[in-house]
Amino acid sequence: MNQGFGAVYPGFSQASLSVEQRNRVLRNTYWLLSLSMVPTVLGAWFGVSTGIMSAMSPMVSMIVFLAGSFGLIFLIEKTKNSSAGVYVLLGFTFFMGVMLSRLLAFTLLKSNGAGLIMLAFSGTGIIFFGMATLSTIIKRDVSSMGKFLFVGAMMLLVAGIANVFLQSTALFATLCALSIGIFSAFVLYDLKRIRDGHESNYITATLGVYLSLFNVFQSLLSLLTVFGGRDD
């Protein structure tokens, strides 16, 4: 199962900010997003090295993922207005790296596994820069997209959990493709909201963009591994 499906997004601030404040939130979001990659990589390395996730059954790993991610997201929301929120967020990204290690370990068993990981990383980067650029071009308010994207993310979560039992390759591929589309749109949505002054907290903003990119990367890598991985 793609464990990142339907990750929960925090509540949205409706504050109207000045241009200077909007730019500050955007800069801090980009800075913290870049920093969050460090514990993510460390968590992934730890998970692959220890095999902690591979030792768990899919059901147990799903429970750990849901309990850990929802709990940490709740804690981030509680601490987002203090410096502690940054450290909780970085702890959350380490946890997400550990959760990702199961897929990474499986991919690295393929003869072209390292190449697939780099391809998924590059694809995620292209999507991010594409959505970031698009957020500077679009002039209309995209706030109405939020509820539809959230519903789509929740449907992905439910379908992903169901597929743990169904084990359907066709459904898995469909969910991965939909996840890439929905969470790419979420990146655009979150960045545009910052530019429009509807998000005043850079920790909340970073969490939203990070979750979207995590889902995009995981879905891309899942598709590449299942359909492009070589065992020779």
Number of C-alpha atoms within 10 A of each C-alpha: 23 22 22 27 30 25 22 18 19 14 9 15 15 11 12 13 17 11 12 9 15 22 15 15 23 24 13 17 23 17 13 20 22 12 13 22 16 15 20 24 18 16 23 25 19 16 23 23 11 13 15 15 20 17 11 13 9 16 13 12 19 19 12 15 19 15 11 16 20 15 12 18 20 14 16 25 17 13 17 19 14 11 10 14 18 20 15 20 26 22 18 24 29 24 21 23 25 26 27 26 25 21 20 24 19 16 23 17 15 17 13 16 22 13 14 23 21 12 16 21 18 13 15 23 15 12 22 20 13 14 21 17 14 14 22 12 10 11 10 9 11 15 13 9 12 16 10 11 18 18 12 17 23 16 15 23 22 12 18 23 17 14 17 15 11 12 12 12 11 9 15 22 16 13 23 25 16 18 27 22 15 21 29 21 18 24 25 24 23 27 24 27 23 24 18 21 20 18 25 21 19 24 25 26 26 25 25 22 23 20 22 28 21 21 24 31 25 26 29 22 27 26 19 17 23 14 10 14 21 13 9 7
